[in-house]
Amino acid sequence: MKTVSSLFSGKLNILINNVGTLVSKPTTEFTAQDFSGQIATNLESAYHFSQLAHPLLKASGFGSIVFLSSVCGVVSSGFVSIYSLTKGGMNQLARNLACEWASDGIRANSVAPWMTKTPLVQKRLDDEKFAEAIFSRTPLGRACEPREVASLVTFLCLPAASYITGQTICIDGGFTVNGFSYKPEV
């Protein structure tokens, strides 16, 4: 933060907390090391970067924090309990900071993507059975493009979004709102 402060005259308009790691296995098989590693990487880092950035964001007079969360922090998604815990915690952190730091001119929001076409996720999407299961539950029937997530993050940092704070916005093709959708053959 010292380097950021010196580069930007003691001010910072935007902080994007975008780091994460995911280990997938049944909850009963996670070790204490799995737990502490994911908590430190996914949640603790966002918490501490936000703390460190606070004076610079406050000095700007219109700071915006965006946390890159996941729909796994909003709904259950299988064998990713620790990852889901960290992303749910991140969503709550955004809500708390939105209220606590509003008087400092700082907004905080979470963006919660679903399956996004990144190199890591593409390996999973190449599994036809997996992709079919995912897309059958996603009303738009496809994975998210990275540019779609980037567009939402960008919007949340613009003056046009100046009245949006404390929100978790799912960018998921309708996945989190898709209830049981049996369609009988006619």
N, C-alpha and C positions, 0 to 999 in steps of 0.2 A: 504494500500500500504506500510505502514511502516513495517508491519509484513512480507509481501512478500519480501520487500527489505532486511530485516535482514536475512530471510531464504535463499535467493538466492544471497547473496553478492552484493546487489545493482543492479542486472541485472534481466531482464525478457525477455525471447525469444518469448513467445506466450501469447496473450490475446484473449480469446474467449468471446465475448459478447453474452451470451445466456440466455436472460430472456424475458419473454413476457406474456402478458395477452390479452385476446380477449373477447370483448362483441359484440354480434351480434344482431342488430336491425336496423330498418330504420333510416336513418340520421336525420330525423325530430324528432325522439324520444330520441336522445342522450341528456343528460344533460351536463352542464358545468363540473360537477363532473366526469362524464364518460370520457369526453375529457381530463381533466387534469390528471386523474388517468392513462389512457392509455399512454398519452404522457410521463408522469414521469417514468412509469415502462418500457415501450418499447424503448423509444428514449433517454430521458434525462439520464437515467442510463448508457447507452452505451456511450453517449457523455462524461459524466464526468469520467467514468472508463478509457476511452481512454486518456483523459487529464491527469489523475493521473498516469497512467502507462507510459506516454511518456518518462519521464527521465530514467526509468528502461529499457524500450525497446530500447531507444537510446544507453544506456550504453552497451547493449549486442552487438550492431553493426549489428545485423541482426534480428530485431524484426518483428513479424507477428501478425497482428490483423485480426481476422475473426469475422464478425458480422453474427449471425443467423437471417436471414431475413425471407421472405416468398414470394411465387409467388404472394400473395396479394399486395405486394409492386411493382409489375411489370404489372399486369393485374387486371381488375375489377373482384371481386369475391362475389358480392351480398351485404348483409347487414352488412358489416364490414368496413365502411368508415374510422373510426378513426384508427383502427388496420392497414388498408392499408396505411394510411397517415404515421403512425409511421415506417412501414417497408420500404416504399418508401424513407422516410427521412434517414433511416439507410443506404440504398443503396447509397444515395447521400453523406452521411457522409463518407462512405468508399472511394468514388471517391475523395472527397476533401482531406482526410487525405493521400491517396496514393500519391497525387501530393505534398502536403505541407510537408510531413514528409519523402519523398523519400531520400532527402539529409541527413537525420538522420539514414538511413539504415533501415527504417521501411516500411513494405508493409501493405496494408489494402485491404481486399476483403469481399464481402458478399456472403453467401450461402443462396439460396432461395428455400427451400423445398416446395413441394405440400403436399397433404395428406400423413402423415407419421404415421405408426402404433404405436402410443403412447397410454397410457391408456385414455387420454382425447379424442383423435380422435377416438379411437376404439368404443366409445359409438355412435358416428355419423355413423361410417362404419357398425355398427350392424343394422342400419336402411336400409333395403334392397333397398327401393326406392331411398334413398340418395346415397347409394353406386353405384347403377346402373347409376344414373345421372352423378356421378363423373367419374366412369370408362368408360362410353361411350364417354367421352371427353378426356380421357387419352389414347393415342395410345398404351402404354404398358399394359393398362387394369387392373392395380392393384395399390395398395397403395405402398408407399415407405417404406422400412424397415429402422429402426433407424441406423443399421450398414452401410447402404449406405450413409446416411448423414454424419456419423462419418468418413467414409473413405475419403469423399471429404474434410471435414474439416482438417483431418490429412494430406492429400496430400498438401493442401495449406500452411501448416506450415513446410513442408520439404524443404531441399535445392533443390529438383527436381522442385519445383514451384517458384524458386527464381526470375523468370522474369515475374511473374503474379502479377499484382497489380491494384487496382482500378476497379476490375471486380465484377459483380453480376452474379453468376453462378446458374442458375435454375436447381434443381434436382427434376424433375417433371414428368418423364415418357413421356415427349413430350407435356404435357398439354398446355404450353404457346405458342407453335408453331403450334398447331392444329387448322387450319382454318376450314371453313365449309367443311365437308367431307361426303356429301351425296353419297351413293353407291346404284345406281339403281339395282333392281333385274334383273338378266339376265336369 
